[in-house]
Amino acid sequence: MNAKSRVVFVIRSGPRKGRADLEAAFTTRQDAVRFAADLHGLEPSEAKTFAKSGEIELDRARHGSNFCALKEERMAPERAEKALSGELYLAIAPALISSKRRSVRVSA
């Protein structure tokens, strides 16, 4: 991409293959990791592993999903704004429920 491209960090949660339950874009890697950790109720050690590797296998009963991945994407500024506003990615699916210990609310 050209010099005007913008980097966004995208979280993809759901099955490893096929349609994602959720995709969300963030301006920083740290914000994306925090969101995924809060959404799935990750323990600090799990969040650290996820931050380093960019992906983590999850237990649907405990975390509300089977898999979560983080990727860095370069895109045109207009597309990045749409991604960050939520227009490009799926909204929270009802199937995504955090662990039974607590619930997580995310407002759009």
Jmol script that loads the backbone (N, CA, C; Angstrom):
load data "model"
ATOM      1  N   MET A   1       0.840  -1.185   0.000  1.00  0.00           N
ATOM      2  CA  MET A   1       0.000   0.000   0.000  1.00  0.00           C
ATOM      3  C   MET A   1       0.879   1.240   0.000  1.00  0.00           C
ATOM      4  N   ASN A   2       0.288   2.344  -0.307  1.00  0.00           N
ATOM      5  CA  ASN A   2       1.054   3.585  -0.375  1.00  0.00           C
ATOM      6  C   ASN A   2       1.310   4.160   1.019  1.00  0.00           C
ATOM      7  N   ALA A   3       2.001   5.284   1.041  1.00  0.00           N
ATOM      8  CA  ALA A   3       2.388   5.903   2.309  1.00  0.00           C
ATOM      9  C   ALA A   3       1.189   6.418   3.094  1.00  0.00           C
ATOM     10  N   LYS A   4       0.051   6.568   2.445  1.00  0.00           N
ATOM     11  CA  LYS A   4      -1.131   7.075   3.130  1.00  0.00           C
ATOM     12  C   LYS A   4      -1.941   5.976   3.802  1.00  0.00           C
ATOM     13  N   SER A   5      -1.479   4.760   3.749  1.00  0.00           N
ATOM     14  CA  SER A   5      -2.228   3.671   4.376  1.00  0.00           C
ATOM     15  C   SER A   5      -2.157   3.795   5.890  1.00  0.00           C
ATOM     16  N   ARG A   6      -3.113   3.182   6.550  1.00  0.00           N
ATOM     17  CA  ARG A   6      -3.211   3.243   8.004  1.00  0.00           C
ATOM     18  C   ARG A   6      -3.239   1.826   8.552  1.00  0.00           C
ATOM     19  N   VAL A   7      -2.624   1.639   9.702  1.00  0.00           N
ATOM     20  CA  VAL A   7      -2.590   0.322  10.335  1.00  0.00           C
ATOM     21  C   VAL A   7      -3.710   0.236  11.361  1.00  0.00           C
ATOM     22  N   VAL A   8      -4.480  -0.847  11.303  1.00  0.00           N
ATOM     23  CA  VAL A   8      -5.466  -1.150  12.338  1.00  0.00           C
ATOM     24  C   VAL A   8      -5.235  -2.585  12.794  1.00  0.00           C
ATOM     25  N   PHE A   9      -5.625  -2.873  14.008  1.00  0.00           N
ATOM     26  CA  PHE A   9      -5.469  -4.205  14.579  1.00  0.00           C
ATOM     27  C   PHE A   9      -6.860  -4.815  14.699  1.00  0.00           C
ATOM     28  N   VAL A  10      -7.041  -5.980  14.093  1.00  0.00           N
ATOM     29  CA  VAL A  10      -8.356  -6.605  14.004  1.00  0.00           C
ATOM     30  C   VAL A  10      -8.389  -7.884  14.830  1.00  0.00           C
ATOM     31  N   ILE A  11      -9.391  -7.974  15.687  1.00  0.00           N
ATOM     32  CA  ILE A  11      -9.655  -9.178  16.472  1.00  0.00           C
ATOM     33  C   ILE A  11     -10.696  -9.988  15.719  1.00  0.00           C
ATOM     34  N   ARG A  12     -10.448 -11.279  15.570  1.00  0.00           N
ATOM     35  CA  ARG A  12     -11.415 -12.195  14.966  1.00  0.00           C
ATOM     36  C   ARG A  12     -11.680 -13.299  15.969  1.00  0.00           C
ATOM     37  N   SER A  13     -12.941 -13.474  16.332  1.00  0.00           N
ATOM     38  CA  SER A  13     -13.304 -14.464  17.331  1.00  0.00           C
ATOM     39  C   SER A  13     -14.401 -15.358  16.778  1.00  0.00           C
ATOM     40  N   GLY A  14     -14.312 -16.649  17.074  1.00  0.00           N
ATOM     41  CA  GLY A  14     -15.298 -17.609  16.592  1.00  0.00           C
ATOM     42  C   GLY A  14     -14.620 -18.914  16.251  1.00  0.00           C
ATOM     43  N   PRO A  15     -15.164 -19.644  15.283  1.00  0.00           N
ATOM     44  CA  PRO A  15     -14.496 -20.877  14.863  1.00  0.00           C
ATOM     45  C   PRO A  15     -13.201 -20.542  14.129  1.00  0.00           C
ATOM     46  N   ARG A  16     -12.269 -21.485  14.141  1.00  0.00           N
ATOM     47  CA  ARG A  16     -10.980 -21.252  13.467  1.00  0.00           C
ATOM     48  C   ARG A  16     -11.193 -20.995  11.976  1.00  0.00           C
ATOM     49  N   LYS A  17     -12.101 -21.723  11.368  1.00  0.00           N
ATOM     50  CA  LYS A  17     -12.416 -21.544   9.947  1.00  0.00           C
ATOM     51  C   LYS A  17     -13.889 -21.178   9.821  1.00  0.00           C
ATOM     52  N   GLY A  18     -14.217 -20.529   8.738  1.00  0.00           N
ATOM     53  CA  GLY A  18     -15.602 -20.159   8.511  1.00  0.00           C
ATOM     54  C   GLY A  18     -15.894 -18.754   9.010  1.00  0.00           C
ATOM     55  N   ARG A  19     -17.165 -18.458   9.098  1.00  0.00           N
ATOM     56  CA  ARG A  19     -17.613 -17.120   9.472  1.00  0.00           C
ATOM     57  C   ARG A  19     -17.310 -16.817  10.939  1.00  0.00           C
ATOM     58  N   ALA A  20     -16.757 -15.655  11.182  1.00  0.00           N
ATOM     59  CA  ALA A  20     -16.432 -15.231  12.548  1.00  0.00           C
ATOM     60  C   ALA A  20     -17.702 -14.862  13.304  1.00  0.00           C
ATOM     61  N   ASP A  21     -17.682 -15.095  14.621  1.00  0.00           N
ATOM     62  CA  ASP A  21     -18.763 -14.616  15.474  1.00  0.00           C
ATOM     63  C   ASP A  21     -18.625 -13.111  15.662  1.00  0.00           C
ATOM     64  N   LEU A  22     -17.378 -12.644  15.678  1.00  0.00           N
ATOM     65  CA  LEU A  22     -17.109 -11.236  15.919  1.00  0.00           C
ATOM     66  C   LEU A  22     -15.796 -10.828  15.277  1.00  0.00           C
ATOM     67  N   GLU A  23     -15.785  -9.658  14.697  1.00  0.00           N
ATOM     68  CA  GLU A  23     -14.556  -9.022  14.241  1.00  0.00           C
ATOM     69  C   GLU A  23     -14.647  -7.567  14.674  1.00  0.00           C
ATOM     70  N   ALA A  24     -13.559  -7.040  15.214  1.00  0.00           N
ATOM     71  CA  ALA A  24     -13.541  -5.652  15.665  1.00  0.00           C
ATOM     72  C   ALA A  24     -12.159  -5.064  15.423  1.00  0.00           C
ATOM     73  N   ALA A  25     -12.118  -3.790  15.065  1.00  0.00           N
ATOM     74  CA  ALA A  25     -10.856  -3.111  14.756  1.00  0.00           C
ATOM     75  C   ALA A  25     -10.493  -2.119  15.854  1.00  0.00           C
ATOM     76  N   PHE A  26      -9.179  -1.973  16.071  1.00  0.00           N
ATOM     77  CA  PHE A  26      -8.661  -1.083  17.106  1.00  0.00           C
ATOM     78  C   PHE A  26      -7.457  -0.330  16.564  1.00  0.00           C
ATOM     79  N   THR A  27      -7.175   0.820  17.156  1.00  0.00           N
ATOM     80  CA  THR A  27      -6.045   1.624  16.705  1.00  0.00           C
ATOM     81  C   THR A  27      -4.719   1.097  17.226  1.00  0.00           C
ATOM     82  N   THR A  28      -4.723   0.422  18.376  1.00  0.00           N
ATOM     83  CA  THR A  28      -3.473  -0.109  18.928  1.00  0.00           C
ATOM     84  C   THR A  28      -3.599  -1.598  19.213  1.00  0.00           C
ATOM     85  N   ARG A  29      -2.485  -2.273  19.161  1.00  0.00           N
ATOM     86  CA  ARG A  29      -2.442  -3.709  19.475  1.00  0.00           C
ATOM     87  C   ARG A  29      -2.863  -3.940  20.926  1.00  0.00           C
ATOM     88  N   GLN A  30      -2.407  -3.079  21.814  1.00  0.00           N
ATOM     89  CA  GLN A  30      -2.720  -3.214  23.236  1.00  0.00           C
ATOM     90  C   GLN A  30      -4.228  -3.111  23.483  1.00  0.00           C
ATOM     91  N   ASP A  31      -4.906  -2.182  22.816  1.00  0.00           N
ATOM     92  CA  ASP A  31      -6.359  -2.061  22.964  1.00  0.00           C
ATOM     93  C   ASP A  31      -7.061  -3.317  22.470  1.00  0.00           C
ATOM     94  N   ALA A  32      -6.583  -3.868  21.367  1.00  0.00           N
ATOM     95  CA  ALA A  32      -7.182  -5.084  20.814  1.00  0.00           C
ATOM     96  C   ALA A  32      -7.020  -6.260  21.772  1.00  0.00           C
ATOM     97  N   VAL A  33      -5.833  -6.411  22.347  1.00  0.00           N
ATOM     98  CA  VAL A  33      -5.584  -7.505  23.292  1.00  0.00           C
ATOM     99  C   VAL A  33      -6.453  -7.334  24.533  1.00  0.00           C
ATOM    100  N   ARG A  34      -6.538  -6.112  25.044  1.00  0.00           N
ATOM    101  CA  ARG A  34      -7.383  -5.859  26.228  1.00  0.00           C
ATOM    102  C   ARG A  34      -8.840  -6.197  25.953  1.00  0.00           C
ATOM    103  N   PHE A  35      -9.327  -5.802  24.777  1.00  0.00           N
ATOM    104  CA  PHE A  35     -10.711  -6.094  24.415  1.00  0.00           C
ATOM    105  C   PHE A  35     -10.954  -7.594  24.392  1.00  0.00           C
ATOM    106  N   ALA A  36     -10.076  -8.331  23.726  1.00  0.00           N
ATOM    107  CA  ALA A  36     -10.229  -9.786  23.637  1.00  0.00           C
ATOM    108  C   ALA A  36     -10.155 -10.426  25.018  1.00  0.00           C
ATOM    109  N   ALA A  37      -9.247  -9.960  25.862  1.00  0.00           N
ATOM    110  CA  ALA A  37      -9.113 -10.508  27.215  1.00  0.00           C
ATOM    111  C   ALA A  37     -10.380 -10.261  28.023  1.00  0.00           C
ATOM    112  N   ASP A  38     -10.942  -9.064  27.914  1.00  0.00           N
ATOM    113  CA  ASP A  38     -12.185  -8.753  28.626  1.00  0.00           C
ATOM    114  C   ASP A  38     -13.358  -9.542  28.064  1.00  0.00           C
ATOM    115  N   LEU A  39     -13.448  -9.599  26.748  1.00  0.00           N
ATOM    116  CA  LEU A  39     -14.560 -10.291  26.092  1.00  0.00           C
ATOM    117  C   LEU A  39     -14.612 -11.763  26.464  1.00  0.00           C
ATOM    118  N   HIS A  40     -13.459 -12.412  26.462  1.00  0.00           N
ATOM    119  CA  HIS A  40     -13.412 -13.854  26.696  1.00  0.00           C
ATOM    120  C   HIS A  40     -13.070 -14.237  28.128  1.00  0.00           C
ATOM    121  N   GLY A  41     -12.864 -13.262  28.999  1.00  0.00           N
ATOM    122  CA  GLY A  41     -12.541 -13.563  30.388  1.00  0.00           C
ATOM    123  C   GLY A  41     -11.217 -14.289  30.529  1.00  0.00           C
ATOM    124  N   LEU A  42     -10.217 -13.849  29.764  1.00  0.00           N
ATOM    125  CA  LEU A  42      -8.915 -14.512  29.804  1.00  0.00           C
ATOM    126  C   LEU A  42      -8.191 -14.218  31.113  1.00  0.00           C
ATOM    127  N   GLU A  43      -7.521 -15.224  31.621  1.00  0.00           N
ATOM    128  CA  GLU A  43      -6.646 -15.051  32.779  1.00  0.00           C
ATOM    129  C   GLU A  43      -5.429 -14.247  32.311  1.00  0.00           C
ATOM    130  N   PRO A  44      -4.720 -13.585  33.236  1.00  0.00           N
ATOM    131  CA  PRO A  44      -3.546 -12.798  32.824  1.00  0.00           C
ATOM    132  C   PRO A  44      -2.526 -13.604  32.013  1.00  0.00           C
ATOM    133  N   SER A  45      -2.298 -14.854  32.391  1.00  0.00           N
ATOM    134  CA  SER A  45      -1.337 -15.673  31.639  1.00  0.00           C
ATOM    135  C   SER A  45      -1.852 -15.968  30.229  1.00  0.00           C
ATOM    136  N   GLU A  46      -3.160 -16.181  30.090  1.00  0.00           N
ATOM    137  CA  GLU A  46      -3.748 -16.422  28.769  1.00  0.00           C
ATOM    138  C   GLU A  46      -3.655 -15.157  27.912  1.00  0.00           C
ATOM    139  N   ALA A  47      -3.922 -14.009  28.515  1.00  0.00           N
ATOM    140  CA  ALA A  47      -3.849 -12.742  27.783  1.00  0.00           C
ATOM    141  C   ALA A  47      -2.418 -12.478  27.309  1.00  0.00           C
ATOM    142  N   LYS A  48      -1.444 -12.813  28.140  1.00  0.00           N
ATOM    143  CA  LYS A  48      -0.037 -12.620  27.773  1.00  0.00           C
ATOM    144  C   LYS A  48       0.338 -13.528  26.599  1.00  0.00           C
ATOM    145  N   THR A  49      -0.107 -14.779  26.661  1.00  0.00           N
ATOM    146  CA  THR A  49       0.137 -15.724  25.566  1.00  0.00           C
ATOM    147  C   THR A  49      -0.498 -15.215  24.277  1.00  0.00           C
ATOM    148  N   PHE A  50      -1.739 -14.743  24.376  1.00  0.00           N
ATOM    149  CA  PHE A  50      -2.452 -14.213  23.219  1.00  0.00           C
ATOM    150  C   PHE A  50      -1.720 -13.000  22.641  1.00  0.00           C
ATOM    151  N   ALA A  51      -1.254 -12.113  23.503  1.00  0.00           N
ATOM    152  CA  ALA A  51      -0.550 -10.911  23.044  1.00  0.00           C
ATOM    153  C   ALA A  51       0.728 -11.266  22.291  1.00  0.00           C
ATOM    154  N   LYS A  52       1.433 -12.289  22.751  1.00  0.00           N
ATOM    155  CA  LYS A  52       2.688 -12.688  22.102  1.00  0.00           C
ATOM    156  C   LYS A  52       2.458 -13.418  20.786  1.00  0.00           C
ATOM    157  N   SER A  53       1.524 -14.370  20.794  1.00  0.00           N
ATOM    158  CA  SER A  53       1.348 -15.218  19.615  1.00  0.00           C
ATOM    159  C   SER A  53       0.363 -14.656  18.595  1.00  0.00           C
ATOM    160  N   GLY A  54      -0.580 -13.834  19.049  1.00  0.00           N
ATOM    161  CA  GLY A  54      -1.582 -13.292  18.140  1.00  0.00           C
ATOM    162  C   GLY A  54      -2.755 -14.214  17.905  1.00  0.00           C
ATOM    163  N   GLU A  55      -2.781 -15.358  18.591  1.00  0.00           N
ATOM    164  CA  GLU A  55      -3.931 -16.263  18.489  1.00  0.00           C
ATOM    165  C   GLU A  55      -3.981 -17.154  19.720  1.00  0.00           C
ATOM    166  N   ILE A  56      -5.188 -17.647  20.002  1.00  0.00           N
ATOM    167  CA  ILE A  56      -5.348 -18.523  21.157  1.00  0.00           C
ATOM    168  C   ILE A  56      -6.551 -19.439  20.946  1.00  0.00           C
ATOM    169  N   GLU A  57      -6.357 -20.706  21.269  1.00  0.00           N
ATOM    170  CA  GLU A  57      -7.459 -21.668  21.267  1.00  0.00           C
ATOM    171  C   GLU A  57      -8.243 -21.446  22.554  1.00  0.00           C
ATOM    172  N   LEU A  58      -9.561 -21.461  22.462  1.00  0.00           N
ATOM    173  CA  LEU A  58     -10.412 -21.202  23.612  1.00  0.00           C
ATOM    174  C   LEU A  58     -11.375 -22.353  23.853  1.00  0.00           C
ATOM    175  N   ASP A  59     -11.935 -22.390  25.030  1.00  0.00           N
ATOM    176  CA  ASP A  59     -12.977 -23.348  25.390  1.00  0.00           C
ATOM    177  C   ASP A  59     -14.310 -22.606  25.309  1.00  0.00           C
ATOM    178  N   ARG A  60     -15.177 -23.016  24.378  1.00  0.00           N
ATOM    179  CA  ARG A  60     -16.432 -22.291  24.169  1.00  0.00           C
ATOM    180  C   ARG A  60     -17.253 -22.182  25.448  1.00  0.00           C
ATOM    181  N   ALA A  61     -17.280 -23.231  26.251  1.00  0.00           N
ATOM    182  CA  ALA A  61     -18.073 -23.194  27.481  1.00  0.00           C
ATOM    183  C   ALA A  61     -17.535 -22.151  28.470  1.00  0.00           C
ATOM    184  N   ARG A  62     -16.246 -21.994  28.495  1.00  0.00           N
ATOM    185  CA  ARG A  62     -15.629 -21.061  29.452  1.00  0.00           C
ATOM    186  C   ARG A  62     -15.423 -19.662  28.883  1.00  0.00           C
ATOM    187  N   HIS A  63     -15.015 -19.583  27.621  1.00  0.00           N
ATOM    188  CA  HIS A  63     -14.650 -18.306  27.019  1.00  0.00           C
ATOM    189  C   HIS A  63     -15.693 -17.742  26.053  1.00  0.00           C
ATOM    190  N   GLY A  64     -16.685 -18.537  25.683  1.00  0.00           N
ATOM    191  CA  GLY A  64     -17.710 -18.067  24.762  1.00  0.00           C
ATOM    192  C   GLY A  64     -17.335 -18.178  23.296  1.00  0.00           C
ATOM    193  N   SER A  65     -16.195 -18.782  23.000  1.00  0.00           N
ATOM    194  CA  SER A  65     -15.731 -18.924  21.622  1.00  0.00           C
ATOM    195  C   SER A  65     -14.700 -20.042  21.550  1.00  0.00           C
ATOM    196  N   ASN A  66     -14.430 -20.514  20.329  1.00  0.00           N
ATOM    197  CA  ASN A  66     -13.447 -21.583  20.135  1.00  0.00           C
ATOM    198  C   ASN A  66     -12.035 -21.067  19.876  1.00  0.00           C
ATOM    199  N   PHE A  67     -11.950 -19.870  19.309  1.00  0.00           N
ATOM    200  CA  PHE A  67     -10.659 -19.380  18.831  1.00  0.00           C
ATOM    201  C   PHE A  67     -10.699 -17.860  18.761  1.00  0.00           C
ATOM    202  N   CYS A  68      -9.572 -17.233  18.975  1.00  0.00           N
ATOM    203  CA  CYS A  68      -9.464 -15.784  18.819  1.00  0.00           C
ATOM    204  C   CYS A  68      -8.109 -15.469  18.196  1.00  0.00           C
ATOM    205  N   ALA A  69      -8.116 -14.579  17.221  1.00  0.00           N
ATOM    206  CA  ALA A  69      -6.876 -14.200  16.543  1.00  0.00           C
ATOM    207  C   ALA A  69      -6.794 -12.683  16.420  1.00  0.00           C
ATOM    208  N   LEU A  70      -5.576 -12.204  16.379  1.00  0.00           N
ATOM    209  CA  LEU A  70      -5.292 -10.784  16.226  1.00  0.00           C
ATOM    210  C   LEU A  70      -4.414 -10.618  14.994  1.00  0.00           C
ATOM    211  N   LYS A  71      -4.801  -9.716  14.117  1.00  0.00           N
ATOM    212  CA  LYS A  71      -3.967  -9.467  12.939  1.00  0.00           C
ATOM    213  C   LYS A  71      -3.840  -7.962  12.709  1.00  0.00           C
ATOM    214  N   GLU A  72      -2.719  -7.600  12.133  1.00  0.00           N
ATOM    215  CA  GLU A  72      -2.457  -6.207  11.778  1.00  0.00           C
ATOM    216  C   GLU A  72      -2.810  -6.045  10.312  1.00  0.00           C
ATOM    217  N   GLU A  73      -3.624  -5.043  10.001  1.00  0.00           N
ATOM    218  CA  GLU A  73      -4.017  -4.798   8.614  1.00  0.00           C
ATOM    219  C   GLU A  73      -3.679  -3.374   8.220  1.00  0.00           C
ATOM    220  N   ARG A  74      -3.150  -3.225   7.016  1.00  0.00           N
ATOM    221  CA  ARG A  74      -2.922  -1.895   6.442  1.00  0.00           C
ATOM    222  C   ARG A  74      -4.051  -1.638   5.459  1.00  0.00           C
ATOM    223  N   MET A  75      -4.634  -0.460   5.572  1.00  0.00           N
ATOM    224  CA  MET A  75      -5.738  -0.120   4.674  1.00  0.00           C
ATOM    225  C   MET A  75      -5.776   1.383   4.439  1.00  0.00           C
ATOM    226  N   ALA A  76      -6.521   1.765   3.426  1.00  0.00           N
ATOM    227  CA  ALA A  76      -6.692   3.181   3.117  1.00  0.00           C
ATOM    228  C   ALA A  76      -7.341   3.879   4.311  1.00  0.00           C
ATOM    229  N   PRO A  77      -7.028   5.152   4.521  1.00  0.00           N
ATOM    230  CA  PRO A  77      -7.584   5.869   5.675  1.00  0.00           C
ATOM    231  C   PRO A  77      -9.114   5.831   5.760  1.00  0.00           C
ATOM    232  N   GLU A  78      -9.795   5.931   4.619  1.00  0.00           N
ATOM    233  CA  GLU A  78     -11.261   5.903   4.622  1.00  0.00           C
ATOM    234  C   GLU A  78     -11.768   4.543   5.099  1.00  0.00           C
ATOM    235  N   ARG A  79     -11.142   3.497   4.609  1.00  0.00           N
ATOM    236  CA  ARG A  79     -11.530   2.139   5.014  1.00  0.00           C
ATOM    237  C   ARG A  79     -11.194   1.908   6.492  1.00  0.00           C
ATOM    238  N   ALA A  80     -10.072   2.440   6.949  1.00  0.00           N
ATOM    239  CA  ALA A  80      -9.689   2.304   8.359  1.00  0.00           C
ATOM    240  C   ALA A  80     -10.719   2.978   9.261  1.00  0.00           C
ATOM    241  N   GLU A  81     -11.198   4.148   8.860  1.00  0.00           N
ATOM    242  CA  GLU A  81     -12.221   4.841   9.658  1.00  0.00           C
ATOM    243  C   GLU A  81     -13.495   4.007   9.744  1.00  0.00           C
ATOM    244  N   LYS A  82     -13.882   3.378   8.629  1.00  0.00           N
ATOM    245  CA  LYS A  82     -15.058   2.504   8.642  1.00  0.00           C
ATOM    246  C   LYS A  82     -14.829   1.306   9.548  1.00  0.00           C
ATOM    247  N   ALA A  83     -13.627   0.746   9.496  1.00  0.00           N
ATOM    248  CA  ALA A  83     -13.303  -0.409  10.340  1.00  0.00           C
ATOM    249  C   ALA A  83     -13.375  -0.028  11.811  1.00  0.00           C
ATOM    250  N   LEU A  84     -12.800   1.109  12.156  1.00  0.00           N
ATOM    251  CA  LEU A  84     -12.777   1.545  13.550  1.00  0.00           C
ATOM    252  C   LEU A  84     -14.157   1.948  14.056  1.00  0.00           C
ATOM    253  N   SER A  85     -15.038   2.378  13.147  1.00  0.00           N
ATOM    254  CA  SER A  85     -16.400   2.748  13.553  1.00  0.00           C
ATOM    255  C   SER A  85     -17.304   1.529  13.680  1.00  0.00           C
ATOM    256  N   GLY A  86     -16.847   0.383  13.173  1.00  0.00           N
ATOM    257  CA  GLY A  86     -17.649  -0.836  13.249  1.00  0.00           C
ATOM    258  C   GLY A  86     -18.415  -1.147  11.982  1.00  0.00           C
ATOM    259  N   GLU A  87     -18.354  -0.285  10.985  1.00  0.00           N
ATOM    260  CA  GLU A  87     -19.103  -0.497   9.746  1.00  0.00           C
ATOM    261  C   GLU A  87     -18.623  -1.704   8.944  1.00  0.00           C
ATOM    262  N   LEU A  88     -17.330  -2.026   9.002  1.00  0.00           N
ATOM    263  CA  LEU A  88     -16.789  -3.112   8.180  1.00  0.00           C
ATOM    264  C   LEU A  88     -16.926  -4.487   8.812  1.00  0.00           C
ATOM    265  N   TYR A  89     -17.086  -4.528  10.113  1.00  0.00           N
ATOM    266  CA  TYR A  89     -17.026  -5.812  10.794  1.00  0.00           C
ATOM    267  C   TYR A  89     -18.343  -6.160  11.460  1.00  0.00           C
ATOM    268  N   LEU A  90     -18.453  -7.425  11.782  1.00  0.00           N
ATOM    269  CA  LEU A  90     -19.681  -7.933  12.363  1.00  0.00           C
ATOM    270  C   LEU A  90     -19.920  -7.370  13.751  1.00  0.00           C
ATOM    271  N   ALA A  91     -21.180  -7.180  14.077  1.00  0.00           N
ATOM    272  CA  ALA A  91     -21.547  -6.753  15.434  1.00  0.00           C
ATOM    273  C   ALA A  91     -21.416  -7.944  16.386  1.00  0.00           C
ATOM    274  N   ILE A  92     -21.500  -7.684  17.662  1.00  0.00           N
ATOM    275  CA  ILE A  92     -21.436  -8.750  18.662  1.00  0.00           C
ATOM    276  C   ILE A  92     -22.564  -9.737  18.378  1.00  0.00           C
ATOM    277  N   ALA A  93     -22.214 -10.986  18.238  1.00  0.00           N
ATOM    278  CA  ALA A  93     -23.209 -12.031  18.000  1.00  0.00           C
ATOM    279  C   ALA A  93     -23.745 -12.532  19.334  1.00  0.00           C
ATOM    280  N   PRO A  94     -25.024 -12.896  19.404  1.00  0.00           N
ATOM    281  CA  PRO A  94     -25.579 -13.407  20.658  1.00  0.00           C
ATOM    282  C   PRO A  94     -24.855 -14.653  21.155  1.00  0.00           C
ATOM    283  N   ALA A  95     -24.217 -15.384  20.244  1.00  0.00           N
ATOM    284  CA  ALA A  95     -23.510 -16.609  20.640  1.00  0.00           C
ATOM    285  C   ALA A  95     -22.288 -16.314  21.489  1.00  0.00           C
ATOM    286  N   LEU A  96     -21.787 -15.082  21.422  1.00  0.00           N
ATOM    287  CA  LEU A  96     -20.598 -14.736  22.204  1.00  0.00           C
ATOM    288  C   LEU A  96     -21.008 -14.304  23.599  1.00  0.00           C
ATOM    289  N   ILE A  97     -20.851 -15.194  24.526  1.00  0.00           N
ATOM    290  CA  ILE A  97     -21.160 -14.896  25.918  1.00  0.00           C
ATOM    291  C   ILE A  97     -19.889 -15.125  26.699  1.00  0.00           C
ATOM    292  N   SER A  98     -19.553 -14.185  27.534  1.00  0.00           N
ATOM    293  CA  SER A  98     -18.342 -14.317  28.329  1.00  0.00           C
ATOM    294  C   SER A  98     -18.516 -15.456  29.319  1.00  0.00           C
ATOM    295  N   SER A  99     -17.457 -15.746  30.064  1.00  0.00           N
ATOM    296  CA  SER A  99     -17.502 -16.833  31.033  1.00  0.00           C
ATOM    297  C   SER A  99     -18.635 -16.617  32.026  1.00  0.00           C
ATOM    298  N   LYS A 100     -19.053 -17.678  32.674  1.00  0.00           N
ATOM    299  CA  LYS A 100     -20.172 -17.611  33.602  1.00  0.00           C
ATOM    300  C   LYS A 100     -19.848 -16.780  34.840  1.00  0.00           C
ATOM    301  N   ARG A 101     -18.572 -16.515  35.073  1.00  0.00           N
ATOM    302  CA  ARG A 101     -18.175 -15.729  36.239  1.00  0.00           C
ATOM    303  C   ARG A 101     -18.680 -14.304  36.151  1.00  0.00           C
ATOM    304  N   ARG A 102     -18.740 -13.765  34.959  1.00  0.00           N
ATOM    305  CA  ARG A 102     -19.167 -12.384  34.778  1.00  0.00           C
ATOM    306  C   ARG A 102     -19.634 -12.207  33.348  1.00  0.00           C
ATOM    307  N   SER A 103     -20.376 -11.167  33.119  1.00  0.00           N
ATOM    308  CA  SER A 103     -20.798 -10.891  31.757  1.00  0.00           C
ATOM    309  C   SER A 103     -20.098  -9.637  31.279  1.00  0.00           C
ATOM    310  N   VAL A 104     -19.968  -9.531  29.988  1.00  0.00           N
ATOM    311  CA  VAL A 104     -19.294  -8.386  29.388  1.00  0.00           C
ATOM    312  C   VAL A 104     -20.284  -7.695  28.480  1.00  0.00           C
ATOM    313  N   ARG A 105     -20.407  -6.390  28.636  1.00  0.00           N
ATOM    314  CA  ARG A 105     -21.267  -5.616  27.755  1.00  0.00           C
ATOM    315  C   ARG A 105     -20.389  -4.733  26.889  1.00  0.00           C
ATOM    316  N   VAL A 106     -20.692  -4.711  25.635  1.00  0.00           N
ATOM    317  CA  VAL A 106     -19.966  -3.847  24.711  1.00  0.00           C
ATOM    318  C   VAL A 106     -21.008  -3.057  23.956  1.00  0.00           C
ATOM    319  N   SER A 107     -20.933  -1.758  24.043  1.00  0.00           N
ATOM    320  CA  SER A 107     -21.897  -0.937  23.320  1.00  0.00           C
ATOM    321  C   SER A 107     -21.251  -0.397  22.061  1.00  0.00           C
ATOM    322  N   ALA A 108     -22.045  -0.309  21.041  1.00  0.00           N
ATOM    323  CA  ALA A 108     -21.519   0.161  19.754  1.00  0.00           C
ATOM    324  C   ALA A 108     -21.563   1.656  19.665  1.00  0.00           C
TER     325      ALA A 108
END
end "model"
wireframe off; spacefill off
backbone 0.3
color backbone group
